[in-house]
């Protein structure tokens, strides 16, 4: 029999209480639970004192949790993906689209469909002893993940449905190193890239290999594993992927880095904090960061998700609170939510509100509290609220993803079709009136030197504006810090916020203060980014206007759209939207999309906040304790150079912004040069058959756009 499970799961008793019940030493109970070798006399006493018949007692095994049953709403999205992918593949095979036209009109569409139609990812986040792997095992309905009361999981484990396994992976588990070249973590988005995965692979096998590579007790722990992918059959994996992350705060910096980077990619965050000691300042600090990075799935009027539906804050191991006393647990959740709210600035939800369409009233205490749950596998009834809420989200997200992808495809066709038609008209014009295009090339050549000089001047104006905004941003934020972080003002804030001379309240005040600075820093950069967006729009407009005279004097329609042909158009439109989340994100260009990276790592931020909180733990008796705490906070800011870190983040933001501008401006120049070069070759050779073939290809592409299955 499984004595430990019988005591814990069925009787809900501690070892000490159970020993007292049957009249045995606690050391004997501990030994029997470990070995399973229980004396017959003890078994008889257990049966007598618990009212369990002997046969039932001998046959008792730990109950296996039932998997979370989720309706497979991904089927429709999967059908859309297969339909679109097959349609694009067949079109490229049958239409004989040259590489130039494929890159220009099809590749971005293909990449967009592939990256959009992916299952939502659930990240399980929390400190090392909160039971993350236990929760995952319960959701899967199988004991697959290593569990322990000591820090166990030291790698990010991506759990996917068996049907999603690439053909080149034969085993159930592949393990990857934590670093290759300049990349620090295996990218699960490249799962189907065999060359990439084999480059990162350091181990393969069954589920048991996770114990060897993925736990600090494993024999292969020192081989620097950073991630693993595991394939199993479970209902929840029909609609989503799960990633089990290392617990933060294990004094292992690499684990904290893995957890933060992997959590940034997640669509749903489940944050675990032990019910006993729920939402300490370290939890609040880390959770605030997770929330700020959380994707905004709720869209008012567009889908049924309520605000923050993809956030779950879970009081794990809830059975440890008076054997799962509901009233006490609800009080713990209330307090945890209130403590979190106490650390948030008034503007904390601004970015989420502007993107979701929900006003501030939808991100208040009631809405946030609805995202707090109790959980323990020892008392299944306590899991009901969490399971039902998670089920709802996981059944809804695939529908949203499917609709969003179809909208993307429709908008893509709408945006690219005019360029396609213009190109067809250009080639038809060359065949009909070649002399006009010969004249156009002459006008372009005549005006090009002046145009380039004028364009370089406008580039310099944009760079000068970036440098100016950098100085303004730093000055404005520094002034705000000076006004906010000084002894007199902090004393006033402590009184206004009614902070008492208690450790937890002082810690929360310190966290609120940093949150306020972070949000203000974001607001400063966002306002400056609005100004830069206007400059960039003027730059694109100027580029377009500079080429118009050559076309007009030649009586040829302009078919080069600077805004459409260059990513600068996207850069101009999305500069503000891209600034979402945490301090100092920089805009980096890659794969035609904006990526956001943080200038201050999570470990540095956590250390700063905890340091400030810790400085306020000693009660300062007497009438002036507020001033004493304020002085300690000011000293902590100076010692840790908090303001300097913010300023460095601002500088990095504008440095990266300038790099992006230079790259994208160069791309626009290159596209114009390519346009002129291609036009010159076509007009000079005037190969009628070749031009007609180009027209035929473009018309096939037009037909391809017209018949995309949506």
N, C-alpha and C positions, 0 to 999 in steps of 0.2 A: 504493500500500500504506500501511497504518497502521504506520509504523516504530516509533513510541513504544509502541504496544500489543504489537507483535511482540517488542520488547526486554523490556518489563515483564511482560506476561501470559504469553508463551510461554517466553522464555528466563530470566525471573526475574533479570535483570541490571541493575545500576546503569548509568547513562550512562557513567561512567568506565570500568567494567569492559568494557562493550561496545566503547567506543572503542579500548581496548587490544587487544581480541580481533581487530578487523579492521584495526588499524594506522592509525587516523585520529585527528585532533585532536578532543577532546570538544566544542569549539565547533562543529565541522562537524556532529557528531551532533545537537546541539541545534538547529542551523539546519534540518537536513533533517527533523527531527521536526516542526518548526513549519510548514515550507512544503510538505512532501511531495514536494519536487523533489530526487530522489536521483540522482546520476550513475550511469551504466551500470556504470562500473568498480567503484564502491562496491557496487552490487547484486551484481555477480559475486563480490566478496570475501565479502560477507555469506553468499551461497549456499554458497560453498566452506567457510567457517569454521563454519557452523551445520549443514551437512548437509541443507539445504533445497533442493528443486529449484526452478528458476527460475520456473516457472509458479505454483507454490504461493506463492512469495515475493511475486510481483507481485500476486496476488489476495488476499493476507492482509488481513483486516479485524479490528478489535477484536471479540472474541466478545461477543455479546449475552447477558446473564444470563437464565436461564430463570426465569419467575415462580414464586413459592412456591405449590405446589399444595395447596389446602386444601379438604377435603370441605365442601360447602355445607350445613352443619347449621343455617343460619339459615332454611332453607325452612320448617321446622316452626314456628319462632317467628313468621315472617312470616304463615303461615297463621292462627295463633292471633290475631295482631294484626288481620288483615283480618276474620276471623270476628267478633271482639268489637266492633271499630269499626263494622262494618256492622250488627251486631245492635243496638247502642246507637243508631246513627243511625236505623234503621228504626223502632225502638220510639218514639223521640222524634217522628218524623214521623207515625206511625200512631196512637199512643196519645193524642195531643193533651195532653201533660203541661204544665200551666201553669208559668210561670217559677219561682214560689215552690217548688213541689215538685221541679222539675228541679234547682234549685240545692241543695236540701236532700238529695236522694237520688241524683242521677245525675251531677252535674258532677264531683264528686271521683273517682268511679269512672272516668269518661271520661278525666280528666286523668291518673289513676294508670296506666291502661292505656297511654296515649300516651307517658308519660315512662318507663315501665318497659320496654316492648318497643322498645328502640332498640339498634342494633348497638354492641357494645363498641368503645371507642376506644383506639387505640394511640398513645402519645405518644413521640416520638423526642427524647431529651434528651441534652445534652452540651455541651462547650465548642465554640467556633466552628470548630475545625480537625479534628474527629474523624471526619468523613465521614458525617454523618447523611443528607444527601441522596443520597449514593452508596448507602447501605444501602437507602433507600426505593426507589430506582430498581431495585435488585436484587430486592427483594421484589415489585415490580410487574412486573418483566420488561421495563421500558422506560425509556429515558433521558428522563424527564419533568421532574425537578427540577433546578434550576441547581446546579452543583457547582463548587468552586474550592478552592484551598489558602488563600485569604484569606477573612476573614469574609464570608459571602455572604448567606444567607437572613436577612432582617430583618423578616419577618412570619410569623404563624402560618398555615400552609397546610393546610386541611382537605381531605383526599383521600377522595372517596366514589365508590361504583360508579355507573356511568352510569344504571342503572335507578332510582337514588334522586334523580335530578334533578327538582326541581319543574317543573311545566308552564310557569311564568312565566319560567324561566331558559332562554334559547335558546342562549347561548354555553357553552363548556366551562369557562370560568373567570370568576368574579366576584371583584372586589377591593373590600374594605371599608375605610373610614377607621378610625383608632384611637380615636376619641372622638366620642360624640354625647350631648349633654346631660350627665347625671351618670354615664353608663355609659362605661367605659374600653375595653371590648373587645367586638367583635361576638360575640353569643351564638349558637353553631351550633345550639343546641337550638331556635332560632326560624327555622330554615332555610325552613320552609314558610309563614312569615308574610310575604306579599309586601310589604305596606306597610312592615314593619320592615326588610326586606332592602333595599328601594329607598331607604329613608332613609339607610342606611349605605353604599350602593354609590358607588364613585368611579371604577370602571373595569370593562371586560368585554372578553372576546376569547378567543383560543386560548391554549394553554399558554405560548406565547412572551411573553405579557403579564406572566408572573411575573418575567421578567428585568428588565422595565421598572420595575415597582412594588416587587418583592420582593427586589432585591439592591442593595447599596450602590453598585454601579456603574451602576444603571439610571437612565434619563433622568427617570423619574417618582418617584424615591426620595424627593424632598423634598415629596411630596404627602401625607405622614403616613398612609400605608397601615398598617393594623394586622393585617389578616387577609385571607385569600382562601379561596374554596372551589373545588375542581377536581373534575371528573367524568370518570372514565375506566373502561375495562373491564379488570379484572384479577381472577384467582381469589381473592386474599386479601381483596378488597373485598366479596365476597359475604357474608363473616362479620364484617367489622369495618371501621371507618373508621381512617384514619391521619392524624396531625397532625405536620407537620414544623415544628419550633419553632426560633426564632433561637437561636444558640449563646450561652450566658451567658458573662460575663467578657470581653465585647468592648469594654468601657468605654462602652457605650451603655446607659444606665439603662432606657430604654424597652424595649429588647430583653429585658433581664432580667425586667422586669415582665410582658411578654407571655408569656414562657416559663413563669414561675411560675404565673400565673393559668390558662393553658391546661393545664398539666400537672396542676393540681388536679382537673380534670374527667375525667382519663383513667382507664380501667379497667386498662390494661396500660402499664407503663413500660419502655422500652428505653433504658438509660443507656449512652452510649458514652464511652470514655476511650481515648486512644491507647495501643497496646501498649507503645511506647517512652515511658515516663513514666506508666505505668498507675496510676491511683488516687492521684494527689497529694492533698495536704490539701484543696485547693479542690474536687476531685472528691468526696472523702469528705464534706465539709461540705454540699455541694449534694445529694448522693445521700441522706444521712441525712434531709434535709428531704423529698425525693421519697418515700422509703419511708414516712415518718410520715403522708403524705397518701394513700398507696396504698389503694384499696378492698380490703376483706377478702372475697374471693370464696370462699376455702376454708372449708368448714363440715364439721366432723368428723361422719361418719355421714350427711351429707346429699348430698355430691357427691364425685367422685373426685379433685378437685384437691388436690395436696399443698401444704403451707404455702409461701407466697411464690411460687406458680406464675406469678403475673402480674408478676414482677420479672425483668428481664434486665440483667445488668451485663456489658457487652461490651468486650473488648479489641480495638478496631478497628485496621485496617491491620496485622494480625498478620504479614503477609509481611515487614515491616520488621525483624522479630526473627530474625536468622540465616536469612533466606529461609523463614520459617515453621517453624522448628525446634520440634517438638512438646514436647520435654522442657523447653526454656527457657520456652515459652509457658505450660505447666502451672505452672511455678515462679512465673511472673509473676502468674497468677491466684491461686495459693496465698498469695503475699505480699500482694496487693491485698485479698483477703478477710480475712486476719489483721489488716492495718492498719485496715480498717473496724471489725472487731470490737473492736479496742483502743480505739476512740473511743466505743463504746456503753456506756451504764450498764447495770447489772444489770436494771433495771426497764424498759428501752427497749421490750420487746415486750409489756408488760403488757396494754395495750389490745387488741392484736391477739389475744393468747391468750384473753382473756375473751370476745371476739366470735366467734372461730373454733371454740372448743372444744378446740383443741390446747394441750397443756401446754408448759411452757418447753423441754422436751427436743426439741420439734419446731422450735424456732427457734434452734438452736445452730449450731456451726461447720460441721458436715456439711451441714445443710440450706441454710444461706446460701451455702456454697461451690458447691452444685449449681446455683445461679442465676448463676454466672460462666461466660462463654463467650468463645471466640476467634472472630474473624471477619475475612475479607478476600475481596473479590471476585477478587483475583489468584490465589488458591489455593482453588478451589471446595470441595475436600475439607475444608478447615478450617471451612467454614460448616455442615457436616452437623449437629453437635450443637445449634447454635442453631436451625437451621431445623426440626428435628424437635421440639424443645421448644416452639417458638412455634406450630407446626402443632397440637400436642396441645391447647394452651390455647385457641387460636382455634376449634377444633372442639368444645370442651367448654363454653365460656362461653354460646353461644346456647342450649344445652340447659338450663343453669342459669337463664338469663333467662326462658326459656319456662315452666319449672316454677315459678319465683318469682312470675311474673305470675299464673299460675293460682291459686297460693296466696293472693296478694293479693286477687284477685277473690272467692275463697271466703270469706276472712276479712272482707272488706268487707260482703258480703251477710249474713254471720253477725252483724256488729256493727250494721248498719242495719235489718235486718228487725224486730227487737223494737220499735224506735221507730215504724216504719211500722204495725205491728199496734196499738200503743198509740194512735196517732192515729186509726186506723179506729174503735177502741172508744170513743174520746172523742166523735167525731161521732155514732156510733150512740147513745151515752148521751144526747147533747143532744136527739136526736129523741125518745128514749123517756122521758127524765126531765129536761126542761128546767129544772124548778124547782131541782134540785140544783145545776146549773151557775150559775143566778142567785144561789143562796146562796154558791157558791164565789167568785164575783166579789166579792160583798159582804165575805166573809172576807178575801180578798186585799187589798181596798181598806182594810179596817180595820187590817190588820197591816202594811201596806206601809211606813209611815214608820218604825216600829220595826225592821222587817227591813232597810231600807236603812241605818239608823244602825248596826245590828249588823254588817252586811256591810262597811261602811266601816271599822269598828273592826278587823275581821279583815284587811282589806287593809293597813291601817297596820301590823298585827302582822307581816305578811309583808315589807313594806318595811323595817321596823325590823330584821327578821332578816337581810335582804340587807345592810343597812348594817353590822350586827354581823359578819356573815361576811366582808365586805370587809376590815374592820379586822383580824379574826383571821387571814385569809389572808395579808395583807401582813406582819403581825408574825411569824407562823410562818415564812414564807419568808425574811424578813429575818434572823431568828435563825439559820436554816440557812445562809444565805450568810455571815454573820459567823463561824459556827463552821467553815465549809468553806474560805472564801477568806481565809486569813490565812497569813502566812509559815510559822509552825511547823507547821500542819496540812498545808500544801501540800508541805513538805519530807517529812513523814511519808508522804503519799500517793505522792509521787515514788518513795520507797524501796519502799513496799509494792507498787507496780505495776512495780517493777524497770525504771524508765525510765533509759536511758543518756543520756549527754551528747552527743546527736546531734540534728541539726536535725529530722529526720522524727519521731523519737520524742518530742521536746519538743512539736512541733506536734500530734501525735496526743494527747498528754496534755492540751494546752489544749482540743482538740476534745472529748475525753472529759469534761473538767471542765464545759464548757458543756452538754453533753448530760445530765450528772448533774443540773445545776441545773434544766434544762428539765423533765426527768422528775419531779423533786421538786415543781416548781411545779404540774405537771399533777396530781400525787397530792394535793397540798394542796387544790386547787380541786375535785377529784373528791370528796374526803371532805366538804368543805363543801357541795357540791352535793347529796350524800345527805341532809344535814340539811335543806336547803331543800326538797328533794322531799317530805319528810315534812310540812313546813309547808304546802306547796301542796296536798297531799292532804287535810290537815285543813281548808284553806280551802274546797275543793270540797265536802267532807263537810258543813261548816258551812252552805254555801250551800244544799245539798240539804235539810238538816234544817230550815232556816228557812222553807221553803215548805210543808213537810209538814203543819203544824197546820191550815192553811186547807183543805187537801184532806180531812183526816180529819174535821174538824168538819162538812163538807158531805157526807160519805159518798161521796166521789168518788176514784177511783184516781188516784194521781200518775202523770202521763204526761210530766213534764218531768224529764229526767235531766241534771243539771249536768255530770256527767263525760263523758257522751256528746255533749251538745249543744255543748260548748265545747272549743276547742283546749287549754284549760288541762289537760284530762285527758292529752293527749299531752305537754304541757309537763312535767307532773309525772312521767310515766313515763320520759321521754327526757332529762331534764336531765343525768343522769350519762352516758348513752350518747352524747349529743351532744358531750360533751367528749372528742374524739378528735383526735390529731394533734399539733399544734405549740403553741408558747407563746401563751397568751392568746386562744384562740378565743372569740368572742362568739356568743350565740344570737340570730339575727335571724329574724323571722317574715316569710315571703313565700310566696304561693301555697299556704298551708296546710302547708308543710314547713319543717323547720329548715335553715338555711344556716349554714355555719361560716366565719368570716372571721378572718384572723390580725391580731393587733395589731402585730406586728413584721414588717416586710417582709423578704423573703429577702436583699436587698442589705445591709441593716443587719446582719443576723445573720452573713452571710458576712464582712463587713468586720471585725466584732468578733473572729471566730474567727481569721481570717488575721492580724489584728494581734497577737493573743496568741501565735500560732505564730511569727510573725516576730520577736517580741521574744526568742525563745529560740534564735535561729540562731547567735549568737556563742558559741563554747565558752568556758566560764569555767574555766580551768585552776586546779588546786589542789583541796584537800579539800572546799571548801564550795560547789561549783558548784550543788548543789541549792538552797541558800539564795538564791543569786544569781538563779536562774531563778524561784524562788517570789516573790521581791521584785518582779521584773519583771512577773509575772502579776498580782500585787496592784495594782501601779501601773497596768497596762493596764486592769484592771477599774474603777479609780477614774477614770482619764482618759476612758474610753469610757462611764462611768456604766452599766455592764452591769446591776448590781443595780437601778438606777433604772428601766431599761427593762423589766425583769421586773415591778417594782412597778406601773409604768404599765399594763402588759398586764393585770395582775390587776384594777386599778381599772376598766379599760375592760370587762373581762369582766363584772364585777358591775353596772356602769352599763347595759350592754346587757341583762343579765338582768332588771334592774328595768324597763327599757323594755318588754321582752317581756311581763313580768307585767302591767304596766299596760294594755298593748294587749289582751291576752287576757282580763283581768278585765273590761275594758270590753265586749269582745265578748260575754262571758257575760251581763253586765247587759243589753245590747241585745237578746240573744235572749230573755231572760225578759220584757222589756218588749214585745217583738214577740209573744211567746206570749200574754200577757195581752190585748194589743190585739186580736189576731185572735180570741181567745176571746170578747171583749166584743162585737165586731161580729157574730160568728156567733150568739151567744146572744140579743143584742138584736133582731137582724133575724129570727132563727129562720125564714129562708127555707128551707122544706123541700126544694124542688127544688135550691137551691144546695148545701145540705148533702149531699143525696143524690149530687149530681154530684161533690162532693169525695170522698165515700166511694168512688164508682166509680173516680175517678182513682187513689186510693190502692190500691184493689184491683187496678187494672191494673199499678201499680208492683209490687205484691206478686207478681203473675203474671210480670212482667218479671224480678224477682229469681229466681223459681223456675225459669225456663227459660233462664238464661244458659248458652250453650254452652261447656262446659269439657271 
